[in-house]
Amino acid sequence: QVQLVESGGGLVQSGGSLRLSCAASGSSIRLYWMGWYRQAPGKQRDLVAKISSGGSTNYAGSVKGRFTISRDNAKNEVYLQMNSLKPEDTAIYYCNLGGIANWPWGQGTQVTVSS
């Protein structure tokens, strides 16, 4: 059973930075696209960034230029560096596969950006 554990969220002021981490167990992430998703209250969960096994990246327009996704296949971890945070970035952040299929969702990590 694959388990994903997200961490690194918190409360930060507008313009601040956070670095999220995602540790996977039960399967190697090495061959997969991995993604970071977020879900704000009352909204659907959306993909904000994804990274291929080879390191190619894609970003949602709302975070492009501010967020950076990276991975460490040896540690089986994925990261999301978030800079210039805005109140509209407030959400629960999750990691998972970056395609159509998903592994079981973790508990996510709450990011709250105050204005």
HELIX and SHEET records of a PDB file:
HELIX    1   1 PRO A   87  ASP A   89  5                                   3    
SHEET    1   A 4 GLN A   3  SER A   7  0                                        
SHEET    2   A 4 LEU A  18  SER A  25 -1                                        
SHEET    3   A 4 GLU A  77  MET A  82 -1                                        
SHEET    4   A 4 PHE A  67  ASP A  72 -1                                        
SHEET    1   B 6 GLY A  10  GLN A  13  0                                        
SHEET    2   B 6 THR A 109  SER A 114  1                                        
SHEET    3   B 6 ALA A  91  LEU A  97 -1                                        
SHEET    4   B 6 MET A  34  GLN A  39 -1                                        
SHEET    5   B 6 ASP A  46  ILE A  51 -1                                        
SHEET    6   B 6 THR A  57  TYR A  59 -1                                        
END                                                                             
